[in-house]
């Protein structure tokens, strides 16, 4: 266990924790003022592959089976999904879908899901578990991005310079915690008493998906909530 991660775990769970780290995957449990929580996560900026996804999903299913309403805390530090031939041939998208489904099952059975990004959170490695939470928070020095601008330029066939210019005025095109807070994708940045911040997150009702609404309130996504509401009205 690295010193920074050890320090983080002690700060989040001063009452104690029993967390195993195997192949850069975190699994275990910890104690808060309100009781025991299940902990899953990643470290060492790993690229999440099929084996990692299965290990995470196994812990979620075990927690849901034994303690359906026990909260699940997800600690994120990942450089994305593994792009190895083996993982692609095995169908990594299916493993990620399985992981996401286990978290959805946990939520529907009463578990509160809270994510803390403490390192990096990139693309599929983040989307498949950390982004599934009811509440997503981050440390001030965390790095949050779905796709860097160079990759975005290749996918969209737009000049990199154009995207760089857009990123200076629009959080949608820019990486970084502050931009994801503005878009509503990250609810808040934790700085100070981490154990108390976690406790507050665990005590806060889910209240549905408010990311679009938060993005509108914070000025980071000015059209998302409005368009979603218009679509919902047209389907009514």
MDAnalysis code that builds the backbone (N, CA, C; Angstrom):
import MDAnalysis as mda
import numpy as np

u = mda.Universe.empty(708, n_residues=236, atom_resindex=np.repeat(np.arange(236), 3), trajectory=True)
u.add_TopologyAttr("name", ["N", "CA", "C"] * 236)
u.add_TopologyAttr("resid", np.arange(1, 237))
u.add_TopologyAttr("resname", ["UNK", "UNK", "UNK", "UNK", "UNK", "UNK", "UNK", "UNK", "UNK", "UNK", "UNK", "UNK", "UNK", "UNK", "UNK", "UNK", "UNK", "UNK", "UNK", "UNK", "UNK", "UNK", "UNK", "UNK", "UNK", "UNK", "UNK", "UNK", "UNK", "UNK", "UNK", "UNK", "UNK", "UNK", "UNK", "UNK", "UNK", "UNK", "UNK", "UNK", "UNK", "UNK", "UNK", "UNK", "UNK", "UNK", "UNK", "UNK", "UNK", "UNK", "UNK", "UNK", "UNK", "UNK", "UNK", "UNK", "UNK", "UNK", "UNK", "UNK", "UNK", "UNK", "UNK", "UNK", "UNK", "UNK", "UNK", "UNK", "UNK", "UNK", "UNK", "UNK", "UNK", "UNK", "UNK", "UNK", "UNK", "UNK", "UNK", "UNK", "UNK", "UNK", "UNK", "UNK", "UNK", "UNK", "UNK", "UNK", "UNK", "UNK", "UNK", "UNK", "UNK", "UNK", "UNK", "UNK", "UNK", "UNK", "UNK", "UNK", "UNK", "UNK", "UNK", "UNK", "UNK", "UNK", "UNK", "UNK", "UNK", "UNK", "UNK", "UNK", "UNK", "UNK", "UNK", "UNK", "UNK", "UNK", "UNK", "UNK", "UNK", "UNK", "UNK", "UNK", "UNK", "UNK", "UNK", "UNK", "UNK", "UNK", "UNK", "UNK", "UNK", "UNK", "UNK", "UNK", "UNK", "UNK", "UNK", "UNK", "UNK", "UNK", "UNK", "UNK", "UNK", "UNK", "UNK", "UNK", "UNK", "UNK", "UNK", "UNK", "UNK", "UNK", "UNK", "UNK", "UNK", "UNK", "UNK", "UNK", "UNK", "UNK", "UNK", "UNK", "UNK", "UNK", "UNK", "UNK", "UNK", "UNK", "UNK", "UNK", "UNK", "UNK", "UNK", "UNK", "UNK", "UNK", "UNK", "UNK", "UNK", "UNK", "UNK", "UNK", "UNK", "UNK", "UNK", "UNK", "UNK", "UNK", "UNK", "UNK", "UNK", "UNK", "UNK", "UNK", "UNK", "UNK", "UNK", "UNK", "UNK", "UNK", "UNK", "UNK", "UNK", "UNK", "UNK", "UNK", "UNK", "UNK", "UNK", "UNK", "UNK", "UNK", "UNK", "UNK", "UNK", "UNK", "UNK", "UNK", "UNK", "UNK", "UNK", "UNK", "UNK", "UNK", "UNK", "UNK", "UNK", "UNK", "UNK", "UNK", "UNK", "UNK", "UNK", "UNK"])
u.atoms.positions = np.array([
    [0.857, -1.189, 0.000],
    [0.000, 0.000, 0.000],
    [0.889, 1.234, 0.000],
    [0.650, 2.141, -0.908],
    [1.445, 3.352, -0.976],
    [1.101, 4.268, 0.184],
    [2.062, 5.104, 0.576],
    [1.850, 6.010, 1.701],
    [0.683, 6.955, 1.478],
    [0.555, 7.597, 0.303],
    [-0.585, 8.491, 0.097],
    [-1.933, 7.793, 0.221],
    [-2.042, 6.585, -0.307],
    [-3.303, 5.850, -0.206],
    [-3.563, 5.457, 1.241],
    [-2.531, 5.021, 1.937],
    [-2.652, 4.668, 3.348],
    [-3.156, 5.867, 4.145],
    [-2.588, 7.026, 3.862],
    [-3.000, 8.253, 4.547],
    [-4.451, 8.602, 4.227],
    [-4.837, 8.430, 2.966],
    [-6.207, 8.714, 2.551],
    [-7.190, 7.799, 3.266],
    [-6.902, 6.508, 3.320],
    [-7.801, 5.560, 3.966],
    [-7.956, 5.880, 5.448],
    [-6.862, 6.244, 6.094],
    [-6.938, 6.605, 7.507],
    [-7.762, 7.873, 7.719],
    [-7.655, 8.811, 6.786],
    [-8.407, 10.061, 6.901],
    [-9.901, 9.833, 6.656],
    [-10.226, 8.966, 5.700],
    [-11.627, 8.677, 5.401],
    [-12.281, 7.818, 6.477],
    [-11.500, 6.879, 7.023],
    [-12.042, 5.886, 7.948],
    [-11.223, 5.837, 9.237],
    [-11.251, 6.891, 10.050],
    [-10.459, 6.896, 11.278],
    [-10.883, 5.824, 12.277],
    [-12.095, 5.286, 12.141],
    [-12.555, 4.213, 13.026],
    [-12.002, 2.846, 12.625],
    [-11.346, 2.795, 11.459],
    [-10.714, 1.550, 11.044],
    [-11.184, 1.051, 9.690],
    [-10.335, 0.276, 9.047],
    [-10.664, -0.280, 7.731],
    [-9.891, -1.570, 7.519],
    [-10.494, -2.460, 6.742],
    [-9.858, -3.730, 6.366],
    [-9.972, -3.862, 4.863],
    [-9.016, -3.296, 4.162],
    [-9.081, -3.213, 2.704],
    [-7.881, -3.923, 2.094],
    [-8.182, -4.859, 1.233],
    [-7.131, -5.620, 0.550],
    [-6.811, -4.961, -0.790],
    [-5.541, -4.989, -1.159],
    [-5.124, -4.469, -2.471],
    [-4.456, -5.605, -3.229],
    [-5.073, -5.990, -4.340],
    [-4.552, -7.059, -5.173],
    [-4.616, -6.638, -6.631],
    [-3.490, -6.649, -7.303],
    [-3.435, -6.230, -8.701],
    [-4.027, -4.831, -8.880],
    [-3.733, -3.960, -7.915],
    [-4.160, -2.555, -7.924],
    [-5.669, -2.370, -7.804],
    [-6.367, -3.402, -7.320],
    [-7.809, -3.318, -7.055],
    [-8.026, -3.326, -5.544],
    [-8.842, -2.383, -5.060],
    [-9.160, -2.271, -3.646],
    [-10.496, -2.948, -3.368],
    [-10.530, -3.831, -2.380],
    [-11.781, -4.466, -1.957],
    [-11.734, -4.658, -0.452],
    [-12.873, -4.464, 0.186],
    [-12.917, -4.678, 1.620],
    [-14.029, -3.902, 2.268],
    [-13.818, -3.545, 3.527],
    [-14.831, -2.813, 4.277],
    [-14.167, -1.824, 5.208],
    [-14.971, -0.895, 5.732],
    [-14.462, 0.119, 6.646],
    [-15.587, 0.534, 7.585],
    [-15.197, 1.190, 8.674],
    [-16.162, 1.603, 9.680],
    [-16.302, 3.124, 9.691],
    [-17.538, 3.597, 9.692],
    [-17.832, 5.021, 9.824],
    [-18.658, 5.228, 11.099],
    [-18.963, 6.473, 11.413],
    [-19.791, 6.761, 12.590],
    [-21.175, 6.152, 12.453],
    [-21.618, 5.914, 11.222],
    [-22.949, 5.352, 10.989],
    [-22.939, 3.850, 10.747],
    [-21.760, 3.228, 10.829],
    [-21.696, 1.784, 10.632],
    [-20.694, 1.378, 9.555],
    [-20.822, 0.137, 9.106],
    [-19.872, -0.439, 8.157],
    [-20.253, -0.098, 6.720],
    [-19.238, 0.141, 5.900],
    [-19.439, 0.343, 4.466],
    [-18.547, -0.633, 3.707],
    [-18.997, -1.021, 2.528],
    [-18.153, -1.793, 1.615],
    [-17.309, -0.824, 0.805],
    [-16.061, -1.185, 0.574],
    [-15.148, -0.317, -0.178],
    [-14.621, -1.078, -1.383],
    [-14.735, -0.460, -2.555],
    [-14.091, -0.980, -3.750],
    [-13.345, 0.173, -4.408],
    [-12.410, -0.155, -5.288],
    [-11.710, 0.916, -5.973],
    [-10.489, 0.438, -6.721],
    [-9.743, 1.412, -7.192],
    [-8.530, 1.145, -7.960],
    [-7.430, 2.073, -7.491],
    [-6.200, 1.689, -7.771],
    [-5.058, 2.511, -7.400],
    [-3.966, 2.355, -8.446],
    [-2.879, 3.099, -8.262],
    [-1.722, 3.033, -9.163],
    [-2.056, 3.438, -10.595],
    [-3.157, 4.212, -10.767],
    [-3.553, 4.654, -12.111],
    [-3.690, 3.483, -13.078],
    [-4.256, 2.392, -12.618],
    [-4.339, 1.199, -13.468],
    [-5.284, 1.424, -14.637],
    [-5.027, 0.687, -15.685],
    [-5.983, 0.573, -16.778],
    [-6.860, -0.631, -16.458],
    [-8.139, -0.392, -16.277],
    [-9.046, -1.440, -15.807],
    [-9.304, -2.449, -16.921],
    [-9.023, -3.714, -16.627],
    [-9.252, -4.794, -17.575],
    [-10.339, -5.738, -17.096],
    [-10.524, -6.842, -17.800],
    [-11.610, -7.766, -17.477],
    [-11.440, -8.375, -16.084],
    [-10.209, -8.694, -15.699],
    [-9.988, -9.306, -14.390],
    [-10.294, -8.317, -13.265],
    [-9.907, -7.048, -13.471],
    [-10.206, -6.026, -12.470],
    [-11.721, -5.845, -12.339],
    [-12.406, -5.783, -13.473],
    [-13.854, -5.583, -13.459],
    [-14.553, -6.726, -12.728],
    [-14.098, -7.962, -12.958],
    [-14.703, -9.110, -12.283],
    [-14.468, -9.057, -10.780],
    [-13.276, -8.656, -10.363],
    [-12.967, -8.567, -8.931],
    [-13.845, -7.513, -8.257],
    [-14.015, -6.379, -8.907],
    [-14.871, -5.329, -8.355],
    [-16.326, -5.790, -8.285],
    [-16.801, -6.405, -9.375],
    [-18.189, -6.869, -9.421],
    [-18.442, -7.947, -8.374],
    [-17.476, -8.828, -8.160],
    [-17.622, -9.897, -7.176],
    [-17.818, -9.321, -5.780],
    [-17.068, -8.282, -5.453],
    [-17.200, -7.655, -4.136],
    [-18.556, -6.980, -3.986],
    [-19.032, -6.326, -5.045],
    [-20.343, -5.673, -5.003],
    [-21.439, -6.713, -4.794],
    [-21.384, -7.814, -5.538],
    [-22.412, -8.852, -5.409],
    [-22.388, -9.488, -4.015],
    [-21.197, -9.719, -3.480],
    [-21.098, -10.299, -2.143],
    [-21.697, -9.361, -1.102],
    [-21.424, -8.073, -1.241],
    [-21.965, -7.082, -0.311],
    [-23.486, -7.021, -0.429],
    [-23.985, -7.010, -1.662],
    [-25.428, -6.924, -1.890],
    [-26.150, -8.164, -1.374],
    [-25.516, -9.308, -1.508],
    [-26.128, -10.555, -1.042],
    [-26.177, -10.616, 0.485],
    [-25.074, -10.272, 1.126],
    [-24.998, -10.399, 2.578],
    [-25.599, -9.200, 3.316],
    [-25.431, -8.007, 2.751],
    [-25.878, -6.778, 3.422],
    [-26.492, -5.842, 2.370],
    [-27.718, -6.104, 1.933],
    [-28.303, -5.376, 0.798],
    [-28.281, -3.856, 0.936],
    [-28.423, -3.335, 2.149],
    [-28.495, -1.885, 2.320],
    [-27.181, -1.265, 2.802],
    [-26.128, -2.042, 2.812],
    [-24.837, -1.494, 3.230],
    [-24.309, -0.546, 2.148],
    [-23.907, 0.671, 2.504],
    [-23.375, 1.610, 1.512],
    [-22.103, 1.081, 0.857],
    [-21.870, 1.515, -0.363],
    [-20.657, 1.142, -1.100],
    [-19.898, 2.417, -1.442],
    [-18.658, 2.481, -1.000],
    [-17.788, 3.627, -1.274],
    [-16.772, 3.215, -2.332],
    [-16.701, 4.005, -3.402],
    [-15.801, 3.698, -4.519],
    [-14.669, 4.728, -4.585],
    [-13.439, 4.263, -4.523],
    [-12.263, 5.126, -4.577],
    [-11.603, 4.954, -5.938],
    [-11.456, 6.048, -6.665],
    [-11.078, 5.964, -8.079],
    [-9.696, 6.549, -8.350],
    [-8.876, 5.733, -8.972],
    [-7.601, 6.173, -9.546],
    [-7.309, 5.248, -10.724],
    [-7.718, 5.664, -11.899],
    [-7.566, 4.820, -13.084],
    [-7.235, 5.654, -14.316],
    [-6.363, 5.117, -15.141],
    [-5.995, 5.784, -16.395],
    [-6.905, 5.376, -17.543],
    [-7.986, 4.638, -17.243],
    [-8.919, 4.248, -18.288],
    [-9.061, 2.749, -18.399],
    [-9.557, 2.286, -19.520],
    [-9.724, 0.851, -19.728],
    [-8.503, 0.271, -20.411],
    [-8.253, -0.996, -20.120],
    [-7.106, -1.682, -20.717],
    [-7.382, -1.956, -22.190],
    [-6.425, -1.617, -23.022],
    [-6.588, -1.781, -24.469],
    [-5.782, -2.972, -24.990],
    [-5.597, -3.973, -24.137],
    [-4.835, -5.160, -24.524],
    [-5.665, -6.068, -25.423],
    [-4.982, -6.815, -26.275],
    [-5.663, -7.730, -27.202],
    [-6.533, -8.735, -26.430],
    [-5.994, -9.296, -25.341],
    [-6.749, -10.298, -24.583],
    [-8.060, -9.723, -24.077],
    [-8.016, -8.548, -23.513],
    [-9.229, -7.950, -22.955],
    [-10.250, -7.640, -24.045],
    [-9.764, -7.182, -25.186],
    [-10.677, -6.882, -26.294],
    [-11.305, -8.159, -26.850],
    [-10.503, -9.220, -26.985],
    [-11.037, -10.476, -27.510],
    [-12.049, -11.104, -26.551],
    [-11.847, -10.911, -25.250],
    [-12.785, -11.454, -24.268],
    [-14.073, -10.637, -24.193],
    [-14.057, -9.457, -24.790],
    [-15.247, -8.607, -24.775],
    [-15.305, -7.748, -23.529],
    [-14.345, -6.841, -23.382],
    [-14.245, -6.042, -22.167],
    [-15.505, -5.219, -21.923],
    [-16.194, -4.840, -23.000],
    [-17.421, -4.056, -22.815],
    [-18.470, -4.843, -22.032],
    [-18.517, -6.145, -22.239],
    [-19.463, -6.977, -21.505],
    [-19.124, -7.059, -20.022],
    [-17.843, -7.116, -19.708],
    [-17.414, -7.148, -18.308],
    [-17.738, -5.824, -17.618],
    [-17.519, -4.727, -18.332],
    [-17.848, -3.416, -17.777],
    [-19.359, -3.284, -17.562],
    [-20.136, -3.816, -18.513],
    [-21.596, -3.779, -18.361],
    [-22.031, -4.595, -17.150],
    [-21.374, -5.735, -16.952],
    [-21.680, -6.583, -15.792],
    [-21.398, -5.819, -14.500],
    [-20.258, -5.137, -14.432],
    [-19.912, -4.356, -13.246],
    [-20.953, -3.260, -13.000],
    [-21.321, -2.562, -14.049],
    [-22.324, -1.505, -13.913],
    [-23.662, -2.073, -13.441],
    [-24.024, -3.250, -13.941],
    [-25.294, -3.867, -13.546],
    [-25.281, -4.279, -12.076],
    [-24.131, -4.732, -11.569],
    [-24.070, -5.104, -10.147],
    [-24.272, -3.874, -9.266],
    [-23.737, -2.746, -9.692],
    [-23.913, -1.513, -8.924],
    [-25.353, -1.019, -9.004],
    [-25.971, -1.172, -10.163],
    [-27.384, -0.814, -10.293],
    [-28.240, -1.698, -9.395],
    [-27.901, -2.978, -9.339],
    [-28.626, -3.902, -8.456],
    [-28.470, -3.479, -7.000],
    [-27.244, -3.124, -6.614],
    [-26.994, -2.693, -5.233],
    [-27.838, -1.469, -4.889],
    [-27.905, -0.518, -5.811],
    [-28.707, 0.693, -5.584],
    [-30.192, 0.335, -5.430],
    [-30.692, -0.531, -6.307],
    [-32.114, -0.881, -6.265],
    [-32.464, -1.687, -5.019],
    [-31.479, -2.314, -4.406],
    [-31.725, -3.045, -3.159],
    [-31.479, -2.188, -1.916],
    [-31.193, -0.900, -2.139],
    [-31.132, 0.010, -1.000],
    [-29.781, 0.531, -0.601],
    [-28.723, 0.178, -1.322],
    [-27.386, 0.651, -0.966],
    [-27.128, 2.049, -1.527],
    [-26.570, 2.914, -0.709],
    [-26.120, 4.216, -1.174],
    [-24.743, 4.053, -1.809],
    [-24.526, 4.678, -2.971],
    [-23.262, 4.569, -3.691],
    [-22.576, 5.930, -3.708],
    [-21.359, 5.986, -3.172],
    [-20.599, 7.237, -3.115],
    [-19.225, 7.014, -3.733],
    [-18.832, 7.915, -4.636],
    [-17.522, 7.839, -5.276],
    [-16.645, 9.003, -4.829],
    [-15.372, 8.706, -4.585],
    [-14.368, 9.744, -4.367],
    [-13.233, 9.521, -5.365],
    [-13.025, 10.493, -6.245],
    [-11.885, 10.455, -7.168],
    [-10.697, 11.066, -6.446],
    [-9.682, 10.247, -6.171],
    [-8.524, 10.746, -5.439],
    [-7.268, 10.810, -6.304],
    [-7.339, 10.185, -7.475],
    [-6.199, 10.197, -8.399],
    [-6.667, 10.610, -9.776],
    [-6.570, 9.704, -10.736],
    [-7.074, 9.965, -12.073],
    [-8.401, 9.235, -12.282],
    [-9.230, 9.775, -13.170],
    [-10.459, 9.077, -13.573],
    [-10.654, 9.347, -15.055],
    [-10.456, 8.309, -15.849],
    [-10.434, 8.472, -17.298],
    [-11.321, 7.428, -17.969],
    [-12.109, 7.833, -18.908],
    [-12.893, 7.017, -19.855],
    [-13.528, 5.777, -19.220],
    [-13.428, 4.638, -19.905],
    [-14.149, 3.438, -19.503],
    [-13.811, 2.938, -18.117],
    [-12.579, 3.163, -17.674],
    [-12.194, 2.738, -16.336],
    [-12.964, 3.458, -15.255],
    [-13.449, 4.652, -15.557],
    [-14.244, 5.443, -14.623],
    [-15.742, 5.237, -14.862],
    [-16.125, 5.166, -16.137],
    [-17.543, 5.059, -16.485],
    [-18.173, 3.790, -15.932],
    [-17.404, 2.709, -15.853],
    [-17.976, 1.415, -15.508],
    [-18.246, 1.244, -14.028],
    [-17.651, 2.065, -13.160],
    [-17.999, 1.918, -11.750],
    [-18.078, 3.253, -11.020],
    [-17.076, 4.093, -11.062],
    [-17.103, 5.345, -10.311],
    [-18.227, 6.269, -10.711],
    [-18.515, 6.331, -11.998],
    [-19.550, 7.237, -12.499],
    [-20.951, 6.697, -12.235],
    [-21.061, 5.493, -11.689],
    [-22.363, 4.890, -11.392],
    [-22.913, 5.331, -10.041],
    [-22.172, 6.124, -9.291],
    [-22.559, 6.454, -7.926],
    [-23.724, 7.442, -7.864],
    [-24.371, 7.485, -6.693],
    [-25.396, 8.489, -6.429],
    [-24.757, 9.859, -6.243],
    [-23.584, 9.869, -5.611],
    [-22.852, 11.109, -5.353],
    [-21.394, 10.899, -5.746],
    [-20.865, 11.822, -6.548],
    [-19.473, 11.744, -6.992],
    [-18.735, 12.973, -6.487],
    [-17.647, 12.752, -5.779],
    [-16.853, 13.832, -5.218],
    [-15.396, 13.615, -5.609],
    [-14.554, 14.597, -5.360],
    [-13.151, 14.498, -5.761],
    [-12.271, 15.276, -4.804],
    [-11.007, 14.897, -4.751],
    [-10.019, 15.679, -4.023],
    [-9.526, 16.817, -4.918],
    [-9.001, 17.876, -4.347],
    [-8.613, 19.055, -5.142],
    [-7.597, 18.764, -6.242],
    [-6.674, 17.830, -5.996],
    [-5.627, 17.561, -6.989],
    [-5.944, 16.367, -7.881],
    [-7.178, 15.882, -7.850],
    [-7.566, 14.766, -8.721],
    [-7.623, 15.223, -10.171],
    [-7.498, 14.264, -11.083],
    [-7.563, 14.542, -12.512],
    [-8.769, 13.809, -13.095],
    [-9.734, 14.564, -13.593],
    [-10.957, 13.971, -14.143],
    [-11.068, 14.315, -15.619],
    [-11.215, 13.304, -16.442],
    [-11.447, 13.551, -17.864],
    [-11.973, 12.271, -18.503],
    [-12.837, 12.441, -19.476],
    [-13.342, 11.292, -20.226],
    [-12.465, 11.039, -21.449],
    [-12.045, 12.105, -22.080],
    [-11.205, 11.974, -23.273],
    [-10.336, 13.226, -23.393],
    [-9.026, 13.054, -23.586],
    [-8.202, 14.251, -23.725],
    [-8.435, 14.875, -25.100],
    [-8.003, 16.101, -25.248],
    [-8.326, 16.862, -26.453],
    [-7.710, 16.251, -27.713],
    [-6.553, 15.633, -27.594],
    [-5.930, 15.020, -28.778],
    [-6.771, 13.858, -29.292],
    [-7.252, 13.023, -28.356],
    [-8.122, 11.911, -28.761],
    [-9.451, 12.445, -29.296],
    [-9.964, 13.497, -28.668],
    [-11.217, 14.089, -29.121],
    [-11.080, 14.635, -30.545],
    [-9.928, 15.215, -30.832],
    [-9.694, 15.749, -32.174],
    [-9.704, 14.640, -33.215],
    [-9.120, 13.481, -32.864],
    [-9.102, 12.361, -33.809],
    [-10.502, 11.815, -34.044],
    [-11.304, 11.730, -32.975],
    [-12.642, 11.162, -33.087],
    [-13.592, 12.098, -33.824],
    [-13.529, 13.383, -33.491],
    [-14.473, 14.346, -34.068],
    [-14.012, 14.924, -35.397],
    [-12.738, 14.656, -35.777],
    [-12.159, 15.190, -37.016],
    [-12.083, 16.725, -36.987],
    [-11.989, 17.271, -35.777],
    [-11.858, 18.717, -35.619],
    [-10.399, 19.062, -35.298],
    [-9.913, 20.215, -35.749],
    [-8.532, 20.601, -35.442],
    [-8.317, 20.714, -33.936],
    [-7.169, 20.244, -33.477],
    [-6.852, 20.313, -32.059],
    [-6.900, 21.756, -31.561],
    [-6.421, 22.673, -32.379],
    [-6.395, 24.087, -31.970],
    [-7.802, 24.614, -31.697],
    [-8.776, 24.166, -32.513],
    [-10.166, 24.597, -32.319],
    [-10.706, 24.096, -30.990],
    [-10.420, 22.832, -30.680],
    [-10.889, 22.267, -29.426],
    [-10.198, 22.918, -28.230],
    [-8.932, 23.240, -28.383],
    [-8.210, 23.931, -27.308],
    [-8.827, 25.296, -27.034],
    [-9.217, 25.978, -28.103],
    [-9.861, 27.286, -27.937],
    [-11.214, 27.139, -27.250],
    [-11.986, 26.113, -27.646],
    [-13.286, 25.882, -27.026],
    [-13.154, 25.529, -25.546],
    [-12.093, 24.793, -25.216],
    [-11.920, 24.359, -23.826],
    [-11.656, 25.524, -22.884],
    [-11.217, 26.666, -23.427],
    [-10.956, 27.828, -22.579],
    [-12.229, 28.542, -22.155],
    [-13.331, 28.269, -22.846],
    [-14.595, 28.932, -22.515],
    [-15.719, 27.965, -22.167],
    [-15.565, 26.691, -22.519],
    [-16.623, 25.716, -22.269],
    [-16.088, 24.545, -21.449],
    [-16.626, 24.312, -20.240],
    [-16.184, 23.181, -19.424],
    [-16.382, 21.834, -20.107],
    [-17.328, 21.742, -21.039],
    [-17.606, 20.474, -21.712],
    [-16.377, 19.955, -22.456],
    [-15.542, 20.858, -22.929],
    [-14.372, 20.462, -23.710],
    [-13.099, 20.392, -22.872],
    [-13.183, 20.712, -21.592],
    [-11.966, 20.861, -20.802],
    [-11.864, 19.810, -19.697],
    [-10.688, 19.227, -19.504],
    [-10.490, 18.312, -18.381],
    [-10.317, 19.098, -17.085],
    [-10.241, 18.389, -15.973],
    [-9.996, 19.046, -14.702],
    [-11.196, 19.003, -13.776],
    [-10.924, 18.893, -12.476],
    [-11.988, 18.768, -11.485],
    [-12.944, 19.952, -11.534],
    [-12.397, 21.166, -11.633],
    [-13.257, 22.345, -11.576],
    [-14.260, 22.377, -12.723],
    [-13.866, 21.875, -13.880],
    [-14.788, 21.841, -15.018],
    [-15.882, 20.794, -14.830],
    [-15.540, 19.667, -14.232],
    [-16.546, 18.635, -13.989],
    [-17.489, 19.024, -12.860],
    [-17.017, 19.844, -11.922],
    [-17.916, 20.415, -10.919],
    [-18.891, 21.366, -11.598],
    [-18.379, 22.207, -12.497],
    [-19.237, 23.152, -13.216],
    [-20.296, 22.441, -14.043],
    [-19.954, 21.294, -14.612],
    [-20.918, 20.537, -15.420],
    [-21.890, 19.711, -14.585],
    [-21.629, 19.619, -13.277],
    [-22.496, 18.830, -12.416],
    [-22.124, 17.370, -12.332],
    [-21.091, 16.947, -13.065],
    [-20.669, 15.546, -13.032],
    [-19.997, 15.196, -11.712],
    [-19.296, 16.154, -11.119],
    [-18.722, 16.014, -9.782],
    [-19.494, 16.944, -8.865],
    [-20.045, 16.388, -7.802],
    [-20.905, 17.189, -6.940],
    [-20.124, 18.219, -6.127],
    [-18.972, 17.814, -5.595],
    [-18.191, 18.755, -4.806],
    [-16.751, 18.275, -4.687],
    [-15.893, 19.193, -4.254],
    [-14.488, 18.884, -3.979],
    [-14.304, 18.837, -2.471],
    [-13.706, 17.764, -1.987],
    [-13.504, 17.597, -0.548],
    [-12.125, 18.111, -0.155],
    [-12.111, 18.999, 0.812],
    [-10.863, 19.542, 1.329],
    [-11.065, 19.804, 2.812],
    [-10.288, 19.156, 3.654],
    [-10.473, 19.318, 5.092],
    [-10.729, 17.978, 5.749],
    [-11.812, 17.897, 6.525],
    [-12.148, 16.685, 7.265],
    [-12.815, 15.690, 6.318],
    [-12.039, 14.734, 5.804],
    [-12.568, 13.792, 4.811],
    [-13.570, 12.821, 5.419],
    [-13.357, 12.417, 6.664],
    [-14.295, 11.491, 7.300],
    [-15.670, 12.142, 7.442],
    [-15.698, 13.425, 7.811],
    [-16.968, 14.121, 7.954],
    [-17.627, 14.347, 6.602],
    [-16.808, 14.651, 5.578],
    [-17.347, 14.846, 4.226],
    [-17.971, 13.553, 3.709],
    [-17.310, 12.438, 3.965],
    [-17.859, 11.145, 3.535],
    [-19.157, 10.847, 4.277],
    [-19.178, 11.102, 5.571],
    [-20.368, 10.847, 6.362],
    [-21.548, 11.667, 5.836],
    [-21.289, 12.922, 5.497],
    [-22.339, 13.774, 4.962],
    [-22.867, 13.230, 3.638],
    [-21.954, 12.750, 2.782],
    [-22.367, 12.181, 1.497],
    [-23.209, 10.929, 1.698],
    [-22.823, 10.091, 2.646],
    [-23.569, 8.865, 2.913],
    [-24.958, 9.159, 3.474],
    [-25.094, 10.289, 4.148],
    [-26.375, 10.651, 4.763],
    [-27.290, 11.427, 3.810],
    [-26.767, 11.832, 2.673],
    [-27.543, 12.631, 1.726],
    [-28.363, 11.719, 0.812],
    [-29.679, 11.898, 0.763],
    [-30.500, 11.063, -0.128],
    [-30.060, 11.210, -1.585],
    [-30.231, 10.154, -2.349],
    [-29.794, 10.164, -3.752],
    [-30.518, 11.250, -4.548],
    [-31.833, 11.288, -4.449],
    [-32.596, 12.351, -5.106],
    [-32.600, 12.293, -6.620],
    [-32.296, 11.138, -7.208],
    [-32.297, 11.031, -8.667],
    [-31.059, 11.643, -9.296],
    [-31.009, 11.593, -10.611],
    [-29.864, 12.115, -11.358],
    [-30.030, 13.612, -11.561],
    [-29.256, 14.413, -10.839],
    [-29.373, 15.873, -10.906],
    [-28.196, 16.514, -11.647],
    [-27.441, 15.716, -12.399],
    [-26.243, 16.273, -13.034],
    [-26.568, 17.371, -14.045],
    [-27.589, 17.163, -14.856],
    [-27.951, 18.186, -15.839],
    [-28.433, 19.456, -15.146],
    [-29.233, 19.279, -14.091],
    [-29.740, 20.438, -13.354],
    [-28.603, 21.193, -12.678],
    [-27.672, 20.462, -12.082],
    [-26.525, 21.113, -11.446],
    [-25.675, 21.845, -12.479],
    [-25.497, 21.219, -13.651],
    [-24.731, 21.859, -14.711],
    [-25.353, 23.172, -15.149],
    [-26.687, 23.206, -15.192],
    [-27.379, 24.447, -15.559],
    [-27.221, 25.496, -14.468],
    [-27.356, 25.085, -13.205],
    [-27.227, 26.016, -12.082],
    [-25.823, 26.608, -12.005],
    [-24.818, 25.785, -12.333],
    [-23.432, 26.219, -12.194],
    [-22.867, 26.835, -13.475],
    [-23.657, 26.824, -14.535],
    [-23.229, 27.435, -15.778],
    [-22.287, 26.612, -16.623],
    [-22.125, 25.338, -16.290],
    [-21.217, 24.492, -17.048],
    [-21.867, 23.765, -18.209],
    [-23.183, 23.500, -18.081],
    [-23.958, 22.857, -19.155],
    [-25.269, 23.621, -19.252],
    [-25.321, 24.554, -20.142],
    [-26.451, 25.484, -20.173],
    [-27.678, 24.942, -20.889],
    [-27.520, 23.909, -21.720],
    [-28.641, 23.424, -22.527],
    [-29.120, 22.035, -22.154],
    [-28.313, 21.238, -21.474],
    [-28.629, 19.830, -21.238],
    [-29.968, 19.647, -20.536],
    [-30.164, 20.335, -19.416],
    [-31.410, 20.161, -18.661],
    [-32.614, 20.622, -19.467],
    [-32.452, 21.719, -20.182],
    [-33.549, 22.266, -20.974],
    [-33.939, 21.316, -22.106],
    [-32.938, 20.755, -22.792],
    [-33.221, 19.828, -23.893],
    [-33.862, 18.555, -23.360],
    [-33.347, 18.031, -22.235],
    [-33.910, 16.811, -21.654],
    [-35.372, 17.030, -21.260],
    [-35.661, 18.173, -20.686],
    [-37.037, 18.476, -20.305],
    [-37.941, 18.569, -21.527],
    [-37.445, 19.176, -22.610],
    [-38.234, 19.298, -23.828],
    [-38.523, 17.929, -24.441],
    [-37.527, 17.052, -24.422],
    [-37.717, 15.699, -24.948],
    [-38.738, 14.944, -24.108],
    [-38.623, 15.079, -22.769],
    [-39.567, 14.405, -21.880],
    [-40.990, 14.900, -22.124],
    [-41.145, 16.210, -22.334],
    [-42.476, 16.774, -22.587],
    [-43.052, 16.270, -23.912],
    [-42.188, 16.108, -24.919],
    [-42.664, 15.644, -26.223],
    [-43.092, 14.191, -26.199],
    [-42.518, 13.423, -25.262],
    [-42.876, 12.001, -25.134],
    [-44.115, 11.791, -24.272],
    [-44.498, 12.824, -23.538],
    [-45.609, 12.684, -22.588],
    [-46.954, 12.565, -23.343],
])
